[in-house]
């Protein structure tokens, strides 16, 4: 594992070759660490990539071309060693390709590129997936960054969405969708955060009109804003009964339902990529204080 640093006048960002994962997002002007710094007793990760699945597969299995393949929650890319392709002071590009270790659990030839680019107070994260095989490639991909809450109290924060729209969460049981949903709000842009709101696993939203969401603190300028155009699903999560961080997660794909295993091509939100096809998505995270 290696750590690579991106830096400008405002922020210093550290990225690991394991999972091409953010390790630090430090505000040089305000002496503040935006990124959750982990802890085995709470949540040891910081900002993992979710690939080739988002969420949990029923029975931790993928059904591909009539065969069953084991697949752990959120996939294997977050624990894989990426290669550094190129780097400048403010940008780093990493790659992960199919190997003899991935083919027994995910029988596709692929290359995944993750690029992190720092522009002023915004960190742009680009995902590129290339189908290197001769048959369609099926996958999901998403982000799972955790952001520190300076006061350590969820009640001090709220989510502000770009547009006024109803907010309906789709409910999970043991990480799988149970067919139920819950209306959180009928109109307005803001959703107050609380321990009670997040104790029933992640908030999962589907096909929002908003393409921007911000984590904000009442009566201060603190904000973490994510623009997620092109990501049809959004997750909001923290460890139950924890008030130290919140994850804001743009997804292309979601977890399975809890009824039956579907062929990968029929999974909700799955991306189908034709041979030699290229899939690209980008989300941008802006930090203010």
C-alpha positions as CSV (number, residue, x, y, z in Angstrom):
1,X,0.0,0.0,0.0
2,X,1.1,3.5,-0.8
3,X,-0.3,6.9,0.1
4,X,-0.4,9.7,-2.5
5,X,-1.0,13.3,-1.6
6,X,-2.9,16.0,-3.6
7,X,-2.6,19.5,-2.5
8,X,-3.5,23.1,-3.3
9,X,-3.8,26.4,-1.4
10,X,-7.0,25.2,0.4
11,X,-7.0,21.4,0.9
12,X,-4.6,18.5,1.3
13,X,-6.0,15.1,0.2
14,X,-4.4,11.8,0.8
15,X,-5.3,8.7,-1.2
16,X,-4.3,5.1,-0.7
17,X,-3.6,2.6,-3.4
18,X,-5.8,0.2,-1.5
19,X,-9.2,0.8,-3.1
20,X,-8.0,4.2,-4.4
21,X,-9.6,5.4,-1.2
22,X,-9.4,8.9,0.3
23,X,-7.5,8.8,3.6
24,X,-7.5,12.5,4.6
25,X,-9.2,15.7,3.4
26,X,-7.6,18.4,5.5
27,X,-8.6,22.0,5.4
28,X,-5.4,24.0,5.5
29,X,-7.2,27.3,6.1
30,X,-9.4,26.2,9.0
31,X,-7.2,23.4,10.4
32,X,-10.1,20.9,10.0
33,X,-10.2,17.2,9.0
34,X,-13.3,16.6,6.9
35,X,-12.9,12.9,6.4
36,X,-13.8,10.3,9.1
37,X,-10.6,8.9,10.4
38,X,-11.9,5.5,11.3
39,X,-11.6,3.2,14.2
40,X,-12.1,-0.6,14.4
41,X,-14.6,-0.1,17.3
42,X,-16.9,2.0,15.2
43,X,-16.2,1.9,11.4
44,X,-12.7,1.3,10.2
45,X,-13.2,2.5,6.6
46,X,-13.1,6.1,5.3
47,X,-14.4,6.4,1.7
48,X,-14.5,3.0,0.0
49,X,-15.5,2.4,-3.6
50,X,-18.4,0.0,-4.1
51,X,-17.7,-2.3,-7.1
52,X,-18.8,-4.6,-8.7
53,X,-21.9,-4.4,-6.5
54,X,-23.5,-1.8,-4.3
55,X,-24.9,-3.0,-1.0
56,X,-25.5,-6.6,-0.2
57,X,-26.4,-9.5,-2.5
58,X,-28.9,-12.0,-1.3
59,X,-27.0,-14.9,0.3
60,X,-23.8,-13.1,-0.6
61,X,-24.1,-14.6,-4.1
62,X,-24.2,-13.4,-7.7
63,X,-26.1,-15.5,-10.3
64,X,-24.3,-15.2,-13.6
65,X,-24.9,-17.3,-16.7
66,X,-26.5,-20.0,-14.7
67,X,-23.7,-20.2,-12.1
68,X,-23.5,-19.0,-8.5
69,X,-20.5,-16.8,-7.5
70,X,-19.7,-15.7,-4.0
71,X,-19.7,-11.9,-3.5
72,X,-19.3,-10.0,-0.3
73,X,-21.2,-6.8,0.5
74,X,-20.1,-3.8,-1.6
75,X,-17.8,-6.0,-3.7
76,X,-14.0,-6.5,-3.8
77,X,-12.6,-3.3,-5.2
78,X,-12.5,-1.5,-1.9
79,X,-9.9,-4.0,-0.6
80,X,-7.9,-4.4,-3.8
81,X,-4.5,-2.9,-4.6
82,X,-4.9,-0.3,-7.4
83,X,-2.0,0.8,-9.7
84,X,-1.1,4.4,-9.9
85,X,-1.4,5.4,-13.6
86,X,-0.4,9.0,-13.4
87,X,-0.1,11.8,-10.9
88,X,0.3,15.6,-10.7
89,X,0.2,17.9,-7.6
90,X,-3.6,18.1,-7.8
91,X,-4.7,14.9,-9.6
92,X,-4.1,11.1,-9.4
93,X,-5.4,8.3,-11.6
94,X,-5.6,4.7,-10.4
95,X,-6.5,1.5,-12.2
96,X,-7.8,-2.0,-11.3
97,X,-8.1,-4.8,-13.8
98,X,-9.5,-8.3,-13.7
99,X,-7.0,-10.9,-12.5
100,X,-6.8,-14.6,-11.8
101,X,-8.0,-13.7,-8.2
102,X,-11.2,-11.9,-9.4
103,X,-12.3,-14.2,-12.2
104,X,-13.5,-17.0,-9.8
105,X,-15.8,-14.6,-8.0
106,X,-16.7,-12.2,-10.9
107,X,-16.2,-13.8,-14.3
108,X,-15.8,-10.6,-16.4
109,X,-12.8,-8.9,-17.9
110,X,-12.8,-5.3,-16.9
111,X,-10.7,-2.3,-16.1
112,X,-11.8,0.2,-13.5
113,X,-10.2,3.6,-13.4
114,X,-10.6,6.0,-10.4
115,X,-9.4,9.6,-10.8
116,X,-9.3,12.2,-8.0
117,X,-8.9,15.8,-9.1
118,X,-8.6,18.7,-6.7
119,X,-9.9,22.1,-7.9
120,X,-9.9,24.9,-5.3
121,X,-12.2,23.6,-2.5
122,X,-13.8,20.8,-4.6
123,X,-12.6,17.2,-5.0
124,X,-13.8,15.6,-8.3
125,X,-14.0,11.8,-8.3
126,X,-14.3,10.1,-11.7
127,X,-15.2,6.5,-12.3
128,X,-14.4,4.8,-15.6
129,X,-15.3,1.2,-16.3
130,X,-14.2,-0.5,-19.6
131,X,-15.5,-3.9,-20.7
132,X,-12.4,-5.7,-21.9
133,X,-14.4,-8.9,-22.7
134,X,-16.4,-10.3,-25.6
135,X,-19.8,-10.4,-23.8
136,X,-21.9,-7.8,-21.9
137,X,-20.5,-6.7,-18.6
138,X,-22.9,-6.3,-15.7
139,X,-21.9,-4.3,-12.6
140,X,-22.9,-1.6,-10.1
141,X,-20.6,1.1,-8.7
142,X,-20.9,3.8,-6.0
143,X,-19.1,5.8,-3.3
144,X,-19.3,5.5,0.5
145,X,-17.4,8.5,2.0
146,X,-17.8,9.3,5.7
147,X,-17.6,12.9,6.9
148,X,-16.7,14.1,10.4
149,X,-19.3,16.0,12.4
150,X,-17.3,18.6,14.3
151,X,-19.7,18.8,17.3
152,X,-20.3,15.0,17.6
153,X,-24.0,15.5,17.8
154,X,-26.3,14.6,14.9
155,X,-29.0,17.0,16.0
156,X,-26.7,19.9,15.0
157,X,-26.8,18.9,11.3
158,X,-29.2,18.6,8.4
159,X,-29.3,17.6,4.8
160,X,-30.2,20.3,2.2
161,X,-31.3,19.0,-1.2
162,X,-31.1,21.0,-4.4
163,X,-34.9,20.9,-5.0
164,X,-38.1,20.8,-3.1
165,X,-39.5,17.3,-3.4
166,X,-40.9,14.5,-1.4
167,X,-38.4,12.2,0.3
168,X,-39.3,8.5,0.5
169,X,-36.8,6.1,2.0
170,X,-36.7,2.4,0.9
171,X,-36.3,0.2,3.9
172,X,-33.7,-2.5,4.6
173,X,-33.7,-5.5,6.8
174,X,-30.2,-7.0,7.4
175,X,-28.9,-5.0,4.4
176,X,-31.6,-6.2,2.0
177,X,-34.7,-4.4,0.7
178,X,-37.8,-5.7,2.4
179,X,-40.4,-4.1,0.0
180,X,-41.4,-1.4,2.5
181,X,-40.9,2.3,2.2
182,X,-41.4,5.3,4.5
183,X,-42.2,8.9,3.6
184,X,-39.9,11.3,5.5
185,X,-41.0,14.6,4.1
186,X,-43.6,15.8,1.6
187,X,-42.0,19.1,0.5
188,X,-39.2,21.4,1.3
189,X,-35.5,21.1,0.9
190,X,-34.2,20.2,4.3
191,X,-34.1,17.0,6.3
192,X,-32.9,17.3,10.0
193,X,-30.6,14.5,11.1
194,X,-31.0,12.5,14.3
195,X,-30.0,9.2,15.9
196,X,-33.5,7.9,15.5
197,X,-33.6,8.7,11.8
198,X,-30.5,6.7,11.1
199,X,-31.0,3.8,13.5
200,X,-32.8,1.6,10.9
201,X,-29.9,1.2,8.5
202,X,-29.2,3.6,5.6
203,X,-31.6,6.1,4.2
204,X,-32.0,5.0,0.6
205,X,-33.5,7.4,-2.0
206,X,-34.3,6.4,-5.6
207,X,-34.4,8.7,-8.6
208,X,-34.4,12.1,-6.8
209,X,-35.0,15.2,-8.8
210,X,-32.2,16.8,-6.9
211,X,-28.7,16.3,-8.2
212,X,-27.0,18.0,-5.3
213,X,-27.2,17.4,-1.5
214,X,-25.3,19.2,1.3
215,X,-24.5,18.2,4.8
216,X,-24.8,21.4,6.8
217,X,-24.5,22.5,10.4
218,X,-27.0,24.9,11.9
219,X,-25.9,28.5,12.4
220,X,-22.4,28.0,10.9
221,X,-20.8,28.0,7.5
222,X,-19.8,24.3,7.7
223,X,-20.9,22.3,4.7
224,X,-20.0,19.3,2.6
225,X,-21.8,19.4,-0.7
226,X,-22.0,16.6,-3.2
227,X,-23.1,16.9,-6.8
228,X,-24.1,13.5,-8.0
229,X,-25.7,13.9,-11.5
230,X,-25.9,10.5,-13.2
231,X,-26.2,8.5,-10.0
232,X,-29.8,7.4,-9.7
233,X,-29.6,6.3,-6.0
234,X,-28.4,8.0,-2.9
235,X,-27.6,6.5,0.5
236,X,-27.2,8.3,3.8
237,X,-25.7,6.2,6.6
238,X,-23.9,6.1,9.9
239,X,-23.2,3.4,12.4
240,X,-26.3,3.0,14.6
241,X,-26.1,5.1,17.7
242,X,-23.1,6.9,16.4
243,X,-22.9,10.7,16.1
244,X,-19.3,11.2,15.0
245,X,-19.7,10.9,11.2
246,X,-22.2,10.7,8.3
247,X,-21.8,9.0,5.0
248,X,-23.2,10.5,1.8
249,X,-23.2,7.9,-0.9
250,X,-24.0,8.3,-4.7
251,X,-24.8,5.0,-6.3
252,X,-25.3,3.4,-9.6
253,X,-27.0,0.3,-8.3
254,X,-28.5,-0.9,-5.0
255,X,-28.7,-3.9,-2.7
256,X,-30.9,-6.9,-3.5
257,X,-34.4,-7.6,-2.2
258,X,-34.8,-10.3,0.4
259,X,-37.1,-12.6,-1.7
260,X,-35.0,-14.4,-4.3
261,X,-31.7,-14.4,-6.1
262,X,-32.0,-12.7,-9.5
263,X,-29.7,-13.2,-12.5
264,X,-27.2,-10.3,-12.4
265,X,-28.7,-8.8,-15.6
266,X,-32.1,-8.5,-13.8
267,X,-30.8,-6.8,-10.6
268,X,-32.3,-3.3,-10.1
269,X,-30.0,-0.5,-11.0
270,X,-27.4,-2.8,-12.6
271,X,-25.3,-1.3,-15.5
272,X,-25.0,-3.3,-18.7
273,X,-21.9,-2.4,-20.7
274,X,-21.3,-3.9,-24.1
275,X,-18.0,-5.3,-25.3
276,X,-15.3,-2.6,-25.5
277,X,-17.9,-0.2,-24.1
278,X,-16.9,2.6,-21.7
279,X,-19.0,3.8,-18.7
280,X,-18.2,7.1,-17.0
281,X,-19.6,8.9,-13.9
282,X,-18.3,11.7,-11.8
283,X,-19.3,13.2,-8.5
284,X,-17.9,16.4,-7.0
285,X,-17.5,17.2,-3.3
286,X,-17.1,20.7,-2.1
287,X,-15.9,21.6,1.4
288,X,-16.6,24.8,3.2
289,X,-16.2,25.9,6.8
